[in-house]
């Protein structure tokens, strides 16, 4: 097992949980499942994320390293915020199985946070001022954790896992030899993290309102795309917040 985690992305590293992750063929959600319905409701948002200047820059090796760096520092703060959202959901989880699942996912984010904070010499998340788009995305996930039952936080965490692996698999075939960002592409090909989350919500589908889950899923998928957009100065898309009775003003 390699101990060098420097080439892993935030989302991929956060779920290594002590074991090496190998590339595999992308496995999309099973037809007819809740996870498939969520993905199918958001394919236009995934395509938009693929078309962002940030992801196209990764695909062709043309992304300004400064933009990659500032995104990565903000992503470290995102993962720190995710830890707090998981802690909120864990505190609300009466079911032991759900609480154990959330705890394992949180612990993965803690491992990543400690690693990336060390790499980028970050002492506290408050030292970083994320973009408005990143703040909105983090606020959205925090509201999900506070206002909805714990299973919906699992739903909220799927887009980052599913989208990143899908993006990596989309851009890999056309990635040029010697691409500076091949480490990002290869490090995100594996979708085992997404599969774990998707399998869990599929097993608990009877305790999830599909329409509410779609609203949460689409909100987080939009947040992912907006995060990419913000790194290269593109205008963000609007996140639907009607269900939460408020806005995400930053």
C-alpha positions as CSV (number, residue, x, y, z in Angstrom):
1,X,0.0,0.0,0.0
2,X,1.3,3.4,-0.9
3,X,1.7,5.9,1.8
4,X,2.1,8.8,-0.6
5,X,-1.3,10.5,-0.7
6,X,-0.1,13.7,-2.4
7,X,-1.5,12.8,-5.8
8,X,-5.0,11.9,-4.6
9,X,-7.8,14.4,-5.0
10,X,-9.8,15.6,-2.0
11,X,-12.8,13.4,-2.7
12,X,-10.8,10.3,-3.6
13,X,-8.4,10.5,-0.7
14,X,-11.2,11.2,1.8
15,X,-12.5,7.7,1.4
16,X,-9.3,5.6,1.2
17,X,-9.8,4.8,4.9
18,X,-6.4,3.2,5.1
19,X,-6.4,1.1,1.9
20,X,-5.2,1.8,-1.6
21,X,-7.7,2.5,-4.3
22,X,-7.2,1.1,-7.8
23,X,-8.8,2.4,-11.0
24,X,-11.7,0.4,-12.2
25,X,-14.4,0.6,-14.9
26,X,-17.0,3.2,-14.1
27,X,-20.1,1.5,-12.7
28,X,-23.2,3.8,-12.9
29,X,-26.2,3.4,-10.5
30,X,-28.4,0.3,-11.2
31,X,-31.4,1.0,-13.3
32,X,-34.6,1.7,-11.4
33,X,-32.8,2.4,-8.1
34,X,-33.2,5.6,-6.1
35,X,-29.6,6.5,-6.9
36,X,-30.2,6.1,-10.6
37,X,-33.3,8.4,-10.4
38,X,-31.1,11.0,-8.6
39,X,-28.4,10.8,-11.3
40,X,-30.9,10.9,-14.1
41,X,-32.4,14.0,-12.7
42,X,-29.1,15.8,-12.8
43,X,-27.3,14.7,-16.0
44,X,-27.6,18.2,-17.4
45,X,-25.8,19.6,-14.4
46,X,-23.1,16.9,-14.7
47,X,-22.7,17.9,-18.4
48,X,-22.5,21.6,-17.4
49,X,-19.7,20.7,-14.9
50,X,-17.9,18.8,-17.6
51,X,-18.0,21.8,-19.9
52,X,-16.7,24.3,-17.3
53,X,-13.4,25.9,-18.1
54,X,-11.9,24.3,-15.0
55,X,-12.6,20.7,-16.0
56,X,-11.8,21.3,-19.7
57,X,-8.5,22.8,-18.5
58,X,-7.8,19.6,-16.5
59,X,-8.8,17.5,-19.5
60,X,-6.4,19.3,-21.9
61,X,-3.7,20.2,-19.4
62,X,-4.3,23.9,-19.9
63,X,-5.7,24.9,-16.5
64,X,-3.6,27.6,-14.9
65,X,-1.9,26.0,-11.9
66,X,-2.8,29.1,-9.8
67,X,-6.5,28.3,-10.4
68,X,-5.9,24.7,-9.4
69,X,-4.1,25.7,-6.3
70,X,-6.7,28.2,-5.1
71,X,-9.5,25.6,-5.8
72,X,-7.6,23.0,-3.8
73,X,-7.2,25.2,-0.8
74,X,-10.9,26.0,-0.9
75,X,-11.7,22.3,-1.3
76,X,-9.8,21.6,1.9
77,X,-12.1,24.1,3.7
78,X,-15.1,22.4,2.0
79,X,-14.0,19.1,3.5
80,X,-13.6,20.7,6.9
81,X,-17.2,21.9,6.6
82,X,-18.3,18.5,5.6
83,X,-16.9,17.1,8.9
84,X,-19.1,19.5,10.8
85,X,-22.1,18.6,8.7
86,X,-21.4,14.9,9.4
87,X,-21.1,15.7,13.1
88,X,-24.5,17.4,13.0
89,X,-26.1,14.4,11.3
90,X,-24.4,11.9,13.6
91,X,-25.8,13.7,16.6
92,X,-29.3,13.4,15.1
93,X,-29.0,9.7,14.1
94,X,-31.1,7.4,16.3
95,X,-30.5,4.4,14.1
96,X,-27.2,2.7,15.0
97,X,-26.5,1.5,11.4
98,X,-27.0,5.0,10.0
99,X,-24.9,6.5,12.8
100,X,-22.1,4.1,12.1
101,X,-22.1,4.8,8.4
102,X,-22.0,8.5,8.9
103,X,-19.2,8.2,11.4
104,X,-17.1,6.2,9.0
105,X,-17.6,8.7,6.2
106,X,-16.8,11.6,8.6
107,X,-13.6,9.8,9.7
108,X,-12.5,9.6,6.0
109,X,-12.9,13.4,5.7
110,X,-10.9,13.9,8.9
111,X,-8.0,11.9,7.4
112,X,-8.1,14.0,4.3
113,X,-8.4,17.3,6.1
114,X,-5.4,16.6,8.3
115,X,-3.3,15.6,5.3
116,X,-4.2,18.5,3.0
117,X,-4.0,21.1,5.8
118,X,-0.4,19.9,6.4
119,X,0.5,19.9,2.7
120,X,-0.8,23.5,2.2
121,X,0.4,24.7,5.6
122,X,-3.1,25.7,6.7
123,X,-3.5,26.0,10.5
124,X,-7.3,26.8,10.6
125,X,-10.1,26.8,8.1
126,X,-10.9,30.4,9.1
127,X,-7.6,31.4,7.6
128,X,-9.1,30.8,4.1
129,X,-11.8,33.0,2.6
130,X,-13.7,30.7,0.1
131,X,-15.4,32.1,-3.0
132,X,-19.1,33.0,-2.7
133,X,-20.0,29.9,-4.7
134,X,-18.0,27.7,-2.4
135,X,-19.6,29.3,0.6
136,X,-23.1,28.8,-0.8
137,X,-22.4,25.1,-1.5
138,X,-21.1,24.6,2.0
139,X,-24.1,26.5,3.5
140,X,-26.4,24.3,1.5
141,X,-24.9,21.1,2.9
142,X,-25.0,22.5,6.4
143,X,-28.7,23.3,6.1
144,X,-29.4,19.8,4.8
145,X,-27.6,18.4,7.9
146,X,-29.5,20.7,10.3
147,X,-33.0,20.6,8.8
148,X,-33.4,17.1,7.3
149,X,-33.1,13.6,8.7
150,X,-29.5,12.2,8.5
151,X,-30.1,10.0,5.4
152,X,-30.4,13.2,3.4
153,X,-26.9,14.2,4.2
154,X,-25.8,10.9,2.6
155,X,-27.8,12.0,-0.5
156,X,-26.1,15.4,-0.4
157,X,-22.6,13.8,-0.4
158,X,-23.2,11.6,-3.4
159,X,-22.8,14.3,-6.2
160,X,-19.2,15.1,-5.3
161,X,-18.3,11.4,-5.4
162,X,-20.3,10.4,-8.4
163,X,-19.6,13.5,-10.4
164,X,-15.8,13.5,-9.9
165,X,-15.5,9.8,-11.0
166,X,-17.8,10.5,-14.0
167,X,-15.8,13.5,-15.0
168,X,-12.5,11.7,-14.8
169,X,-13.8,8.9,-16.9
170,X,-15.2,11.3,-19.5
171,X,-12.0,13.2,-19.9
172,X,-9.4,10.4,-19.7
173,X,-9.7,9.1,-23.3
174,X,-8.8,12.5,-24.8
175,X,-6.2,13.5,-22.2
176,X,-2.9,14.3,-23.9
177,X,0.3,12.5,-23.1
178,X,2.2,14.3,-20.4
179,X,-0.9,16.2,-19.2
180,X,0.0,18.0,-16.0
181,X,-3.3,16.9,-14.5
182,X,-3.2,13.2,-15.3
183,X,-2.8,12.6,-11.6
184,X,-6.2,14.2,-11.0
185,X,-7.8,12.2,-13.8
186,X,-6.3,8.9,-12.8
187,X,-6.9,9.5,-9.1
188,X,-10.6,10.0,-9.6
189,X,-11.4,7.1,-12.0
190,X,-12.5,4.8,-9.3
191,X,-16.1,5.3,-8.2
192,X,-16.1,3.0,-5.1
193,X,-16.9,6.0,-2.9
194,X,-20.0,6.9,-4.9
195,X,-21.1,3.2,-4.9
196,X,-20.9,3.0,-1.1
197,X,-23.1,6.0,-0.7
198,X,-25.5,5.0,-3.4
199,X,-25.9,1.5,-2.1
200,X,-26.7,2.8,1.4
201,X,-29.5,5.1,0.3
202,X,-30.9,2.4,-2.0
203,X,-31.0,0.1,1.0
204,X,-32.9,2.8,2.9
205,X,-35.2,4.0,0.1
206,X,-38.3,3.4,2.2
207,X,-37.2,6.1,4.6
208,X,-36.4,8.7,1.9
209,X,-38.8,11.0,0.1
210,X,-37.8,10.9,-3.5
211,X,-38.8,14.5,-4.4
212,X,-36.9,15.8,-1.4
213,X,-33.9,13.7,-2.2
214,X,-33.9,15.0,-5.8
215,X,-33.9,18.6,-4.5
216,X,-31.0,17.9,-2.2
217,X,-29.1,16.0,-4.9
218,X,-29.6,18.7,-7.6
219,X,-28.6,21.4,-5.2
220,X,-25.3,19.7,-4.4
221,X,-24.7,18.9,-8.1
222,X,-25.2,22.5,-8.9
223,X,-22.9,23.4,-6.0
224,X,-20.2,21.2,-7.4
225,X,-20.4,22.8,-10.9
226,X,-20.5,26.3,-9.3
227,X,-17.3,25.5,-7.3
228,X,-15.5,24.6,-10.6
229,X,-16.9,27.7,-12.2
230,X,-15.8,30.0,-9.4
231,X,-12.2,28.9,-9.8
232,X,-12.0,30.3,-13.3
233,X,-14.3,33.3,-13.0
234,X,-17.4,31.8,-14.6
235,X,-20.8,32.9,-13.5
236,X,-22.5,30.4,-11.1
237,X,-25.8,28.7,-11.7
238,X,-28.7,29.3,-9.3
239,X,-29.2,26.7,-6.6
240,X,-32.9,26.0,-5.9
241,X,-33.5,26.7,-2.2
242,X,-37.3,26.8,-2.2
243,X,-37.6,23.7,0.0
244,X,-35.5,25.2,2.8
245,X,-37.6,28.4,3.1
246,X,-34.6,30.7,2.8
247,X,-31.6,31.6,0.7
248,X,-27.8,31.0,0.7
249,X,-26.7,34.7,0.8
250,X,-23.0,35.0,1.7
